[in-house]
Amino acid sequence: MVKLLRYDQLDVSPLKEGTVLHSDPKMKADILNRQFTSVFTYKGEEPVLNLDERIVPDMQPISIPCAGVNKLLKNLKAHTATGPDGIPATAEKGCC
């Protein structure tokens, strides 16, 4: 019964430009395009960021002791959900 009362809006609501309310899909697309272009278009004098340049200094090598890894693996709960690596906790726990 609740699903019948639910209403999902699948399109963009009418948009107001100036004093006129537009419900035509083409006009709504044009209005949104003008808005996003005015906000996200580069119009300045400054150069665009060069992504090849390193901004963050290199990190020093880190050391992870085997004892710490074994402790973490032993404390895994076997019935938890599989992580983003797709390996179940039972398999990881069997590695130590």
Secondary structure, DSSP 4 states (H G I P E B T S, - for coil): -HHHH-----SPPPEEETTEEE--HHHHHHHHHHHHHHHHS--SSSPPP-TTS--SPPPPP----HHHHHHHHHT--TTSPP-TT---HHHHHTT-
